Amino acid sequence: MTASNSRHYWLALALVASTTGFAGVGSAQLVKPGTAPAKGPDAPKPSDQPRSNDPRSDAPIVPDAEFESALPPLSADLNAPLEAMAPLPAPSAQTPATPSAATTPATTLAGDVLPPTGPSDPQLAQPLTPLSSFDTTPLQTAADIKDKDAPEIRYETATKGLDKAGDGLEGEYKALSALAEGKGKAANATQVAARAREDEALAVRLLKSLGYYDATAISTIETIPDADKTKPARLKATVSAQPGRLYSLSSITVKADATTPPDLVRTQLPLKVGDPIEAARIQGAEANVSLTLPQQGYPFVKVGERDILLDDQTPTGAYTLPVDTGPRSSFGQLRTEGDPVFNLEHLNLFPRFKSGELYDNRMTDDLRDALVATSLFSTVSVEPVRTGMINPDGTEQVDLLVRQSEGKPRSLGGNVGFSTGQGFRAEGTWQHRNLFPYEGALIGSVIAGTQEQGLSGTFRRANAGKRDKTFSLTAGANHSNYDAYDAFTTSVGVRWSYDSTPIWQKPLTYYYGGELVGTNESVYDFGRGENVRRTYGIVALPGQVKFDRSDSLLNPTKGYRLTLNLSPETSVQGSVKPYIRTMIEGTFYYPVSSSIVIAGRAKAGSIQGVSRDDLAPSRRYYGGGGGSVRGYGYQRLGPFDPNGDPVGGRSLNEFALEARYRFGDFGIVPFIDAGNSYESSTPNLSSLRYGAGIGGRFYTSFGPMRFDVATPLNPREGDGKIALYISIGQAF
């Protein structure tokens, strides 16, 4: 590319000098001393010469030699101090005070007479007005005065030429347009014209962002007379744009040090010759370099300022990008500073990398997220720090500095719900998440409801010996009074788990543990034909495995989940009767559009190894309620005793289908459910009960609020016509 083919911009500064004479207005002729005035046709005539009123105008010109000899000698030293000025002679007492001709001001010309001085203005002799008496109210300008009767200018807008540069440009222009922001109203025509000029610059700026660097735009304002002569005429502002030629990349040059693998920066810069010089495309490509290089061993990469040399003859641009990759690095050790929430020993439970592995900032982000998930920090950051130590493989060891700032360890929580059959239920919790460092929490919970009351305490150790492993020990007492049973229960349980958190949702979670339960419950004795109370001792080894591929814990919109529960148990009531409880559940979420999600659920359970009447009522399976088949009362699906109360069964199946439509923070959910519980240990499809309804959703930062209204489609005698359910979270 030659210099003549490149675009250059020059700025010229012109300095202009002029001379004026003191004697009058006219042209001045400069004559060198000792030379005669110019002669010839171009010589000025005597009549053209300006006349001077200065009586000294006939004095001879001083020769150069005499003039220079009168000047004081100059020193060659620029830093020499200035010479002192000679003192002026004191005025003589006999010297009259009248000014001489030499002291006559230059503005006083011969023949001029100064006017006599008149008497002083009496107002000038008056004392000044005190400042406190001044009126400090600002004067009202013409711009501040608004005439309520002044007509408001109405105008229309139009654009031309923007569609030539792409379909989406005109929409972006309208979103930023000053004319559009005015909504067709203005105070006067000048304001309309000013907005139109702003839109001219906007159109050019948008076109250049797409690579049209020769783009121009012009606005016109015209008057549109109204058909109704009594109404004022309207204005029409039109912005016409000419995109011009589309500039493309003629070459791509990356200035960077050698990398491993070679040419790593260029391969991560998704640009190619011939691509339009589009701002979003260029910035996105550079952002990709900043994002991917820290994932491949370069944590200190810095992308410099790009340079694009445009050639308006082609039209193309030569693209150059300087990149400072920094050293190729590997993980070193953890460091910490700030509030000592965790010591280094506990911090080293969190990293998913080992010292010496190639640096990957995704592992750094994962470490930070795990620390945030503990909820024990007000702020926490993790950043790489250079050490200067070189490993045998040539990488530099980089330590991770964890800056800790302690947060509040105590919190209160709760949830409230209501459902037909279960009544009102409220649960409140208090916890101290770090009462037994590190991450040893004490949690207290209380349940208050119309049909359930309870109290429990839990000790929980998070990240117990290994990241994401949790150990918990729980003890509690509960009273439940439902149609199916009335039970007073105490329990002690221990559990080890690997759980998801709201910040880190894991694809695979599980728990296992043990449980001791003592319960006194009312049960219908079919042999005696009456309700009796029995006491049961239960030993259980519950476990769960959950595979979760959904996109959210509280409000999933796509993906699926599969859950398997298995609990070998022994019931002691006169004799030991072992059995096993199993439950499998699958859910799916399919986004039909950005606002509609189809959600489905299928669930089946079975109890093997024991008869129904030897099971404690609280350990049996029941159907119906807000988390089961809506439209039926809580635990009202399944076999009944002669008194019309549910007795539960040894098997269960449930199905549900929802269409979740969301608009803003609200949603509407029509749904249909089906299911039942059975006396046998194997569920069947022969006697399903159906319920249908519609729900409302209010979406909050902690999950959706659910309001469901349902009705049974094939009710039995005694089933209600309407059931209401209010809770936090989706039904499934």
Solvent accessible surface area in square Angstrom, and as a share of the most:
residue,aa,sasa,rsa
1,M,124,0.55
2,T,79,0.46
3,A,78,0.61
4,S,98,0.63
5,N,56,0.29
6,S,17,0.11
7,R,64,0.23
8,H,103,0.46
9,Y,176,0.67
10,W,228,0.80
11,L,160,0.80
12,A,96,0.74
13,L,152,0.76
14,A,92,0.71
15,L,174,0.87
16,V,139,0.80
17,A,103,0.80
18,S,99,0.64
19,T,113,0.66
20,T,124,0.72
21,G,48,0.46
22,F,216,0.90
23,A,73,0.57
24,G,42,0.41
25,V,159,0.91
26,G,62,0.59
27,S,108,0.70
28,A,72,0.56
29,Q,81,0.36
30,L,165,0.82
31,V,74,0.42
32,K,149,0.63
33,P,67,0.42
34,G,90,0.86
35,T,73,0.42
36,A,76,0.59
37,P,90,0.57
38,A,60,0.47
39,K,179,0.76
40,G,47,0.45
41,P,140,0.88
42,D,141,0.73
43,A,23,0.18
44,P,58,0.37
45,K,134,0.57
46,P,124,0.78
47,S,100,0.65
48,D,95,0.49
49,Q,79,0.35
50,P,83,0.52
51,R,226,0.83
52,S,54,0.35
53,N,111,0.57
54,D,58,0.30
55,P,120,0.76
56,R,182,0.66
57,S,68,0.44
58,D,136,0.70
59,A,64,0.49
60,P,124,0.78
61,I,139,0.70
62,V,82,0.47
63,P,78,0.49
64,D,83,0.43
65,A,79,0.61
66,E,105,0.47
67,F,118,0.49
68,E,113,0.51
69,S,90,0.58
70,A,84,0.65
71,L,100,0.50
72,P,95,0.60
73,P,130,0.82
74,L,170,0.85
75,S,78,0.50
76,A,107,0.83
77,D,83,0.43
78,L,172,0.85
79,N,140,0.72
80,A,40,0.31
81,P,121,0.76
82,L,175,0.87
83,E,153,0.69
84,A,102,0.79
85,M,178,0.79
86,A,85,0.66
87,P,125,0.79
88,L,163,0.81
89,P,120,0.75
90,A,91,0.71
91,P,127,0.80
92,S,60,0.39
93,A,101,0.78
94,Q,157,0.70
95,T,81,0.47
96,P,95,0.60
97,A,109,0.85
98,T,102,0.60
99,P,110,0.69
100,S,65,0.42
101,A,94,0.73
102,A,99,0.77
103,T,92,0.54
104,T,59,0.34
105,P,86,0.54
106,A,100,0.78
107,T,122,0.71
108,T,49,0.29
109,L,94,0.47
110,A,86,0.67
111,G,78,0.75
112,D,83,0.43
113,V,136,0.78
114,L,146,0.72
115,P,107,0.68
116,P,127,0.80
117,T,137,0.80
118,G,50,0.48
119,P,135,0.85
120,S,104,0.67
121,D,72,0.37
122,P,97,0.61
123,Q,135,0.60
124,L,148,0.74
125,A,86,0.67
126,Q,109,0.48
127,P,120,0.75
128,L,173,0.86
129,T,82,0.48
130,P,90,0.56
131,L,155,0.77
132,S,112,0.72
133,S,72,0.46
134,F,119,0.50
135,D,124,0.64
136,T,123,0.71
137,T,95,0.55
138,P,117,0.74
139,L,164,0.82
140,Q,127,0.56
141,T,77,0.44
142,A,90,0.70
143,A,93,0.72
144,D,81,0.42
145,I,107,0.54
146,K,175,0.74
147,D,95,0.49
148,K,199,0.84
149,D,130,0.67
150,A,57,0.44
151,P,98,0.61
152,E,89,0.40
153,I,46,0.23
154,R,105,0.38
155,Y,5,0.02
156,E,70,0.31
157,T,70,0.41
158,A,31,0.24
159,T,35,0.20
160,K,125,0.53
161,G,11,0.11
162,L,3,0.01
163,D,95,0.49
164,K,133,0.57
165,A,15,0.12
166,G,32,0.30
167,D,145,0.75
168,G,58,0.56
169,L,7,0.04
170,E,51,0.23
171,G,47,0.46
172,E,90,0.40
173,Y,6,0.02
174,K,116,0.49
175,A,87,0.67
176,L,104,0.52
177,S,6,0.04
178,A,17,0.13
179,L,3,0.02
180,A,48,0.37
181,E,141,0.63
182,G,17,0.16
183,K,170,0.72
184,G,20,0.19
185,K,85,0.36
186,A,5,0.04
187,A,72,0.56
188,N,75,0.38
189,A,51,0.40
190,T,97,0.57
191,Q,68,0.30
192,V,0,0.00
193,A,27,0.21
194,A,36,0.28
195,R,44,0.16
196,A,1,0.00
197,R,136,0.50
198,E,106,0.48
199,D,1,0.01
200,E,38,0.17
201,A,58,0.45
202,L,8,0.04
203,A,0,0.00
204,V,33,0.19
205,R,142,0.52
206,L,13,0.06
207,L,0,0.00
208,K,83,0.35
209,S,38,0.24
210,L,45,0.22
211,G,0,0.00
212,Y,30,0.11
213,Y,56,0.21
214,D,42,0.22
215,A,9,0.07
216,T,80,0.47
217,A,22,0.17
218,I,111,0.56
219,S,23,0.15
220,T,74,0.43
221,I,65,0.33
222,E,92,0.41
223,T,87,0.51
224,I,55,0.28
225,P,100,0.63
226,D,41,0.21
227,A,104,0.81
228,D,58,0.30
229,K,175,0.74
230,T,120,0.70
231,K,118,0.50
232,P,90,0.56
233,A,46,0.35
234,R,81,0.29
235,L,20,0.10
236,K,60,0.25
237,A,0,0.00
238,T,10,0.06
239,V,2,0.01
240,S,34,0.22
241,A,2,0.01
242,Q,107,0.48
243,P,8,0.05
244,G,50,0.48
245,R,102,0.37
246,L,79,0.40
247,Y,0,0.00
248,S,27,0.18
249,L,2,0.01
250,S,47,0.30
251,S,45,0.29
252,I,27,0.14
253,T,61,0.35
254,V,37,0.21
255,K,126,0.54
256,A,42,0.33
257,D,104,0.54
258,A,106,0.82
259,T,16,0.09
260,T,70,0.41
261,P,73,0.46
262,P,112,0.71
263,D,90,0.47
264,L,5,0.03
265,V,5,0.03
266,R,63,0.23
267,T,93,0.54
268,Q,39,0.17
269,L,2,0.01
270,P,85,0.53
271,L,8,0.04
272,K,132,0.56
273,V,94,0.54
274,G,48,0.46
275,D,9,0.05
276,P,32,0.20
277,I,2,0.01
278,E,42,0.19
279,A,39,0.30
280,A,71,0.55
281,R,96,0.35
282,I,5,0.02
283,Q,103,0.46
284,G,40,0.39
285,A,3,0.02
286,E,16,0.07
287,A,59,0.46
288,N,44,0.23
289,V,0,0.00
290,S,52,0.34
291,L,104,0.52
292,T,21,0.12
293,L,0,0.00
294,P,13,0.08
295,Q,39,0.17
296,Q,58,0.26
297,G,0,0.00
298,Y,6,0.02
299,P,22,0.14
300,F,50,0.21
301,V,21,0.12
302,K,143,0.61
303,V,42,0.24
304,G,34,0.33
305,E,149,0.67
306,R,94,0.34
307,D,88,0.46
308,I,48,0.25
309,L,85,0.42
310,L,31,0.16
311,D,11,0.06
312,D,38,0.20
313,Q,121,0.54
314,T,79,0.46
315,P,27,0.17
316,T,20,0.12
317,G,0,0.00
318,A,27,0.21
319,Y,1,0.00
320,T,30,0.18
321,L,0,0.00
322,P,50,0.32
323,V,8,0.05
324,D,80,0.42
325,T,3,0.02
326,G,27,0.26
327,P,32,0.20
328,R,71,0.26
329,S,0,0.00
330,S,0,0.00
331,F,3,0.01
332,G,8,0.07
333,Q,104,0.46
334,L,16,0.08
335,R,96,0.35
336,T,50,0.29
337,E,83,0.37
338,G,61,0.59
339,D,60,0.31
340,P,118,0.74
341,V,9,0.05
342,F,2,0.01
343,N,59,0.30
344,L,78,0.39
345,E,139,0.62
346,H,17,0.08
347,L,1,0.00
348,N,86,0.44
349,L,52,0.26
350,F,1,0.01
351,P,28,0.17
352,R,104,0.38
353,F,23,0.10
354,K,152,0.64
355,S,70,0.45
356,G,46,0.44
357,E,79,0.36
358,L,72,0.36
359,Y,5,0.02
360,D,25,0.13
361,N,33,0.17
362,R,129,0.47
363,M,61,0.27
364,T,6,0.03
365,D,54,0.28
366,D,7,0.04
367,L,1,0.00
368,R,77,0.28
369,D,39,0.20
370,A,10,0.08
371,L,0,0.00
372,V,62,0.36
373,A,30,0.24
374,T,17,0.10
375,S,60,0.39
376,L,5,0.02
377,F,27,0.11
378,S,71,0.46
379,T,91,0.53
380,V,21,0.12
381,S,43,0.28
382,V,13,0.08
383,E,66,0.30
384,P,35,0.22
385,V,37,0.21
386,R,132,0.48
387,T,39,0.23
388,G,53,0.51
389,M,115,0.51
390,I,117,0.59
391,N,34,0.17
392,P,149,0.94
393,D,99,0.51
394,G,52,0.50
395,T,1,0.01
396,E,5,0.02
397,Q,28,0.13
398,V,0,0.00
399,D,10,0.05
400,L,1,0.01
401,L,20,0.10
402,V,0,0.00
403,R,95,0.35
404,Q,9,0.04
405,S,35,0.23
406,E,101,0.45
407,G,15,0.15
408,K,174,0.74
409,P,27,0.17
410,R,146,0.53
411,S,39,0.25
412,L,148,0.74
413,G,38,0.37
414,G,55,0.53
415,N,64,0.33
416,V,84,0.49
417,G,16,0.15
418,F,81,0.34
419,S,14,0.09
420,T,53,0.31
421,G,37,0.36
422,Q,44,0.19
423,G,14,0.14
424,F,91,0.38
425,R,62,0.23
426,A,25,0.19
427,E,42,0.19
428,G,26,0.25
429,T,44,0.26
430,W,98,0.35
431,Q,43,0.19
432,H,18,0.08
433,R,35,0.13
434,N,28,0.14
435,L,76,0.38
436,F,89,0.37
437,P,87,0.55
438,Y,67,0.25
439,E,7,0.03
440,G,0,0.00
441,A,2,0.02
442,L,67,0.33
443,I,30,0.15
444,G,29,0.28
445,S,17,0.11
446,V,78,0.45
447,I,27,0.13
448,A,56,0.44
449,G,17,0.16
450,T,91,0.53
451,Q,41,0.18
452,E,25,0.11
453,Q,71,0.31
454,G,13,0.12
455,L,120,0.60
456,S,38,0.24
457,G,33,0.31
458,T,23,0.14
459,F,56,0.23
460,R,77,0.28
461,R,64,0.23
462,A,26,0.20
463,N,15,0.08
464,A,36,0.28
465,G,67,0.65
466,K,133,0.56
467,R,19,0.07
468,D,26,0.13
469,K,47,0.20
470,T,21,0.12
471,F,50,0.21
472,S,20,0.13
473,L,81,0.41
474,T,51,0.29
475,A,52,0.40
476,G,21,0.21
477,A,51,0.39
478,N,43,0.22
479,H,44,0.20
480,S,14,0.09
481,N,75,0.38
482,Y,22,0.08
483,D,76,0.39
484,A,16,0.12
485,Y,24,0.09
486,D,28,0.14
487,A,3,0.02
488,F,109,0.46
489,T,34,0.20
490,T,81,0.47
491,S,36,0.23
492,V,76,0.44
493,G,19,0.19
494,V,43,0.25
495,R,96,0.35
496,W,99,0.35
497,S,7,0.05
498,Y,49,0.19
499,D,64,0.33
500,S,31,0.20
501,T,39,0.23
502,P,132,0.83
503,I,84,0.43
504,W,82,0.29
505,Q,55,0.24
506,K,5,0.02
507,P,64,0.40
508,L,86,0.43
509,T,16,0.09
510,Y,72,0.28
511,Y,35,0.13
512,Y,110,0.42
513,G,14,0.14
514,G,17,0.16
515,E,50,0.22
516,L,107,0.53
517,V,14,0.08
518,G,32,0.31
519,T,2,0.01
520,N,49,0.25
521,E,0,0.00
522,S,25,0.16
523,V,9,0.05
524,Y,23,0.09
525,D,21,0.11
526,F,86,0.36
527,G,78,0.75
528,R,156,0.57
529,G,43,0.41
530,E,76,0.34
531,N,84,0.43
532,V,20,0.12
533,R,111,0.41
534,R,63,0.23
535,T,86,0.50
536,Y,3,0.01
537,G,27,0.26
538,I,3,0.01
539,V,70,0.40
540,A,1,0.01
541,L,111,0.55
542,P,26,0.16
543,G,16,0.16
544,Q,43,0.19
545,V,78,0.45
546,K,55,0.23
547,F,84,0.35
548,D,10,0.05
549,R,129,0.47
550,S,14,0.09
551,D,65,0.34
552,S,32,0.21
553,L,60,0.30
554,L,98,0.49
555,N,32,0.16
556,P,3,0.02
557,T,50,0.29
558,K,115,0.49
559,G,25,0.24
560,Y,104,0.39
561,R,33,0.12
562,L,90,0.45
563,T,18,0.11
564,L,85,0.42
565,N,43,0.22
566,L,76,0.38
567,S,11,0.07
568,P,57,0.36
569,E,6,0.03
570,T,33,0.19
571,S,2,0.01
572,V,67,0.38
573,Q,68,0.30
574,G,89,0.86
575,S,55,0.35
576,V,98,0.56
577,K,57,0.24
578,P,87,0.55
579,Y,12,0.05
580,I,58,0.29
581,R,50,0.18
582,T,40,0.23
583,M,29,0.13
584,I,84,0.42
585,E,46,0.21
586,G,23,0.22
587,T,14,0.08
588,F,92,0.38
589,Y,7,0.03
590,Y,134,0.51
591,P,56,0.35
592,V,86,0.49
593,S,53,0.34
594,S,128,0.82
595,S,37,0.24
596,I,59,0.30
597,V,14,0.08
598,I,48,0.24
599,A,0,0.00
600,G,1,0.01
601,R,18,0.07
602,A,47,0.36
603,K,46,0.20
604,A,36,0.28
605,G,4,0.04
606,S,18,0.12
607,I,0,0.00
608,Q,83,0.37
609,G,66,0.63
610,V,12,0.07
611,S,56,0.36
612,R,21,0.08
613,D,61,0.32
614,D,52,0.27
615,L,0,0.00
616,A,0,0.00
617,P,3,0.02
618,S,43,0.28
619,R,37,0.13
620,R,15,0.06
621,Y,16,0.06
622,Y,30,0.11
623,G,1,0.01
624,G,5,0.05
625,G,3,0.02
626,G,13,0.13
627,G,55,0.53
628,S,13,0.08
629,V,0,0.00
630,R,3,0.01
631,G,3,0.03
632,Y,2,0.01
633,G,17,0.16
634,Y,60,0.23
635,Q,17,0.08
636,R,47,0.17
637,L,0,0.00
638,G,10,0.10
639,P,33,0.21
640,F,69,0.29
641,D,10,0.05
642,P,102,0.64
643,N,97,0.50
644,G,34,0.32
645,D,46,0.24
646,P,1,0.01
647,V,8,0.05
648,G,1,0.01
649,G,0,0.00
650,R,54,0.20
651,S,0,0.00
652,L,6,0.03
653,N,6,0.03
654,E,3,0.01
655,F,76,0.32
656,A,8,0.06
657,L,87,0.43
658,E,2,0.01
659,A,31,0.24
660,R,10,0.04
661,Y,92,0.35
662,R,95,0.35
663,F,95,0.40
664,G,60,0.57
665,D,76,0.40
666,F,109,0.45
667,G,4,0.04
668,I,73,0.37
669,V,1,0.00
670,P,62,0.39
671,F,11,0.05
672,I,77,0.39
673,D,2,0.01
674,A,8,0.06
675,G,0,0.00
676,N,12,0.06
677,S,4,0.02
678,Y,18,0.07
679,E,96,0.43
680,S,52,0.34
681,S,22,0.14
682,T,88,0.51
683,P,37,0.23
684,N,62,0.32
685,L,122,0.61
686,S,102,0.66
687,S,49,0.32
688,L,26,0.13
689,R,58,0.21
690,Y,88,0.33
691,G,0,0.00
692,A,23,0.18
693,G,23,0.22
694,I,94,0.48
695,G,6,0.06
696,G,25,0.24
697,R,6,0.02
698,F,85,0.35
699,Y,19,0.07
700,T,42,0.24
701,S,123,0.79
702,F,118,0.49
703,G,8,0.08
704,P,1,0.00
705,M,48,0.21
706,R,17,0.06
707,F,86,0.36
708,D,0,0.00
709,V,63,0.36
710,A,1,0.01
711,T,49,0.28
712,P,11,0.07
713,L,96,0.48
714,N,50,0.26
715,P,73,0.46
716,R,54,0.20
717,E,179,0.80
718,G,67,0.65
719,D,27,0.14
720,G,48,0.46
721,K,168,0.71
722,I,111,0.56
723,A,3,0.02
724,L,65,0.32
725,Y,2,0.01
726,I,49,0.25
727,S,29,0.19
728,I,69,0.35
729,G,11,0.10
730,Q,23,0.10
731,A,21,0.16
732,F,26,0.11
